[in-house]
Amino acid sequence: MDNLFAAIPAGLGEEWIETMAAGPGVRVERIVSTGQVSPEGFWYDQAQAEWVVVLEGEARLRFADMAHDLTLGVGDHVLIAPGRRHQVTYTADRTVWLAVWWTA
C-alpha cells in the first residue's frame, strides 16, 4: 500500500511527474505543480484522452473552445477529449493532481 501524498520531494523548483501505474494504452500519473503554467502561446493538443483531478491546491485551465478559464479546486475533475486544445494558466504553490491517460 502507498499514499498519494507520501514521498513528494520537498523544495521542488520544477513540476514533478511520477508514473504511478501503466499498461497497454493507459497511464496514471501523480503531478505536483508549484506555480507552473503553460508557456505563453503554447497549447496542449494531445492524442490521448485525459481525466485529471486536483487532490490538493488549485489550478486553472483554459480551453480554446471556452470563453473563460475553468478553476479546479480540491476534488474537482475534468475529462479532456483527444485533440481538445488547453493550457494551464495557474497552479497554487503546491497543487497535487492525479491524471489518467488512455488511448480513446
Phi and psi restraints in degrees (value plus and minus 20) as a CYANA .aco file:
   2 ASP   PHI    -160.6  -120.6
   2 ASP   PSI     156.5   196.5
   3 ASN   PHI    -151.0  -111.0
   3 ASN   PSI     115.1   155.1
   4 LEU   PHI     -85.1   -45.1
   4 LEU   PSI     -37.8     2.2
   5 PHE   PHI    -121.7   -81.7
   5 PHE   PSI     -20.9    19.1
   6 ALA   PHI    -106.6   -66.6
   6 ALA   PSI     134.6   174.6
   7 ALA   PHI      40.1    80.1
   7 ALA   PSI      10.0    50.0
   8 ILE   PHI    -107.5   -67.5
   8 ILE   PSI     102.6   142.6
   9 PRO   PHI     -79.5   -39.5
   9 PRO   PSI     121.6   161.6
  10 ALA   PHI    -100.4   -60.4
  10 ALA   PSI     133.1   173.1
  11 GLY   PHI      46.5    86.5
  11 GLY   PSI      15.1    55.1
  12 LEU   PHI     -84.1   -44.1
  12 LEU   PSI     111.5   151.5
  13 GLY   PHI    -121.2   -81.2
  13 GLY   PSI     -37.4     2.6
  14 GLU   PHI    -148.0  -108.0
  14 GLU   PSI     141.5   181.5
  15 GLU   PHI     -81.0   -41.0
  15 GLU   PSI     121.2   161.2
  16 TRP   PHI    -137.9   -97.9
  16 TRP   PSI     108.3   148.3
  17 ILE   PHI    -146.1  -106.1
  17 ILE   PSI     109.4   149.4
  18 GLU   PHI    -149.7  -109.7
  18 GLU   PSI     107.3   147.3
  19 THR   PHI     -97.6   -57.6
  19 THR   PSI      99.9   139.9
  20 MET   PHI    -109.9   -69.9
  20 MET   PSI     -53.5   -13.5
  21 ALA   PHI    -180.0  -140.0
  21 ALA   PSI     131.3   171.3
  22 ALA   PHI    -176.1  -136.1
  22 ALA   PSI     133.3   173.3
  23 GLY   PHI    -179.5  -139.5
  23 GLY   PSI    -194.9  -154.9
  24 PRO   PHI     -77.1   -37.1
  24 PRO   PSI      93.0   133.0
  25 GLY   PHI      58.5    98.5
  25 GLY   PSI     -13.8    26.2
  26 VAL   PHI    -162.6  -122.6
  26 VAL   PSI     126.9   166.9
  27 ARG   PHI    -167.6  -127.6
  27 ARG   PSI     116.7   156.7
  28 VAL   PHI    -136.1   -96.1
  28 VAL   PSI     105.5   145.5
  29 GLU   PHI    -143.1  -103.1
  29 GLU   PSI     122.6   162.6
  30 ARG   PHI    -121.3   -81.3
  30 ARG   PSI     107.1   147.1
  31 ILE   PHI    -141.9  -101.9
  31 ILE   PSI     111.4   151.4
  32 VAL   PHI    -138.5   -98.5
  32 VAL   PSI      95.6   135.6
  33 SER   PHI    -123.1   -83.1
  33 SER   PSI     126.0   166.0
  34 THR   PHI    -150.3  -110.3
  34 THR   PSI      33.9    73.9
  35 GLY   PHI      78.7   118.7
  35 GLY   PSI     -18.9    21.1
  36 GLN   PHI     -91.3   -51.3
  36 GLN   PSI     127.4   167.4
  37 VAL   PHI    -156.2  -116.2
  37 VAL   PSI     148.0   188.0
  38 SER   PHI     -86.5   -46.5
  38 SER   PSI     124.4   164.4
  39 PRO   PHI     -80.1   -40.1
  39 PRO   PSI     129.3   169.3
  40 GLU   PHI     -72.5   -32.5
  40 GLU   PSI     106.7   146.7
  41 GLY   PHI      62.9   102.9
  41 GLY   PSI     -25.2    14.8
  42 PHE   PHI    -109.8   -69.8
  42 PHE   PSI     115.9   155.9
  43 TRP   PHI    -144.5  -104.5
  43 TRP   PSI     111.5   151.5
  44 TYR   PHI     -90.8   -50.8
  44 TYR   PSI     115.1   155.1
  45 ASP   PHI    -166.7  -126.7
  45 ASP   PSI      60.8   100.8
  46 GLN   PHI    -118.4   -78.4
  46 GLN   PSI     134.1   174.1
  47 ALA   PHI    -102.0   -62.0
  47 ALA   PSI     -39.8     0.2
  48 GLN   PHI    -117.2   -77.2
  48 GLN   PSI     134.1   174.1
  49 ALA   PHI     -94.0   -54.0
  49 ALA   PSI     130.2   170.2
  50 GLU   PHI    -158.1  -118.1
  50 GLU   PSI     109.9   149.9
  51 TRP   PHI    -131.9   -91.9
  51 TRP   PSI     109.1   149.1
  52 VAL   PHI    -152.7  -112.7
  52 VAL   PSI     120.5   160.5
  53 VAL   PHI    -150.3  -110.3
  53 VAL   PSI     121.7   161.7
  54 VAL   PHI    -111.0   -71.0
  54 VAL   PSI     101.8   141.8
  55 LEU   PHI    -115.3   -75.3
  55 LEU   PSI     -47.9    -7.9
  56 GLU   PHI    -172.9  -132.9
  56 GLU   PSI     121.9   161.9
  57 GLY   PHI      70.4   110.4
  57 GLY   PSI    -170.7  -130.7
  58 GLU   PHI    -175.5  -135.5
  58 GLU   PSI     131.5   171.5
  59 ALA   PHI    -169.9  -129.9
  59 ALA   PSI     140.2   180.2
  60 ARG   PHI    -147.8  -107.8
  60 ARG   PSI     115.6   155.6
  61 LEU   PHI    -135.7   -95.7
  61 LEU   PSI     122.2   162.2
  62 ARG   PHI    -136.0   -96.0
  62 ARG   PSI     109.0   149.0
  63 PHE   PHI    -127.7   -87.7
  63 PHE   PSI     120.4   160.4
  64 ALA   PHI     -81.9   -41.9
  64 ALA   PSI     -44.3    -4.3
  65 ASP   PHI    -118.1   -78.1
  65 ASP   PSI      -7.4    32.6
  66 MET   PHI    -144.2  -104.2
  66 MET   PSI     129.5   169.5
  67 ALA   PHI    -103.9   -63.9
  67 ALA   PSI     -34.7     5.3
  68 HIS   PHI    -157.3  -117.3
  68 HIS   PSI     140.8   180.8
  69 ASP   PHI     -93.7   -53.7
  69 ASP   PSI     132.3   172.3
  70 LEU   PHI    -123.6   -83.6
  70 LEU   PSI      99.0   139.0
  71 THR   PHI    -113.5   -73.5
  71 THR   PSI     108.4   148.4
  72 LEU   PHI    -133.7   -93.7
  72 LEU   PSI     104.3   144.3
  73 GLY   PHI    -129.1   -89.1
  73 GLY   PSI    -192.3  -152.3
  74 VAL   PHI     -76.9   -36.9
  74 VAL   PSI     105.6   145.6
  75 GLY   PHI      69.7   109.7
  75 GLY   PSI     -33.3     6.7
  76 ASP   PHI     -96.1   -56.1
  76 ASP   PSI     120.7   160.7
  77 HIS   PHI    -161.2  -121.2
  77 HIS   PSI     139.5   179.5
  78 VAL   PHI    -167.6  -127.6
  78 VAL   PSI     124.7   164.7
  79 LEU   PHI    -121.2   -81.2
  79 LEU   PSI     104.8   144.8
  80 ILE   PHI    -129.9   -89.9
  80 ILE   PSI      93.9   133.9
  81 ALA   PHI     -90.5   -50.5
  81 ALA   PSI     132.0   172.0
  82 PRO   PHI     -75.3   -35.3
  82 PRO   PSI     116.8   156.8
  83 GLY   PHI      60.8   100.8
  83 GLY   PSI     -20.9    19.1
  84 ARG   PHI    -104.4   -64.4
  84 ARG   PSI      88.5   128.5
  85 ARG   PHI     -88.7   -48.7
  85 ARG   PSI     114.0   154.0
  86 HIS   PHI    -172.5  -132.5
  86 HIS   PSI     141.6   181.6
  87 GLN   PHI    -153.9  -113.9
  87 GLN   PSI     134.7   174.7
  88 VAL   PHI    -117.0   -77.0
  88 VAL   PSI      98.3   138.3
  89 THR   PHI    -124.0   -84.0
  89 THR   PSI     -30.3     9.7
  90 TYR   PHI    -183.4  -143.4
  90 TYR   PSI     120.1   160.1
  91 THR   PHI    -158.0  -118.0
  91 THR   PSI     123.1   163.1
  92 ALA   PHI     -86.5   -46.5
  92 ALA   PSI     152.1   192.1
  93 ASP   PHI     -76.1   -36.1
  93 ASP   PSI     -49.1    -9.1
  94 ARG   PHI    -163.6  -123.6
  94 ARG   PSI      87.8   127.8
  95 THR   PHI    -141.7  -101.7
  95 THR   PSI     103.2   143.2
  96 VAL   PHI    -126.9   -86.9
  96 VAL   PSI     101.7   141.7
  97 TRP   PHI    -132.4   -92.4
  97 TRP   PSI     135.4   175.4
  98 LEU   PHI    -143.1  -103.1
  98 LEU   PSI     104.2   144.2
  99 ALA   PHI    -141.0  -101.0
  99 ALA   PSI     114.5   154.5
 100 VAL   PHI    -138.4   -98.4
 100 VAL   PSI     103.1   143.1
 101 TRP   PHI    -133.1   -93.1
 101 TRP   PSI     120.8   160.8
 102 TRP   PHI    -173.0  -133.0
 102 TRP   PSI     137.2   177.2
 103 THR   PHI    -101.9   -61.9
 103 THR   PSI     100.1   140.1
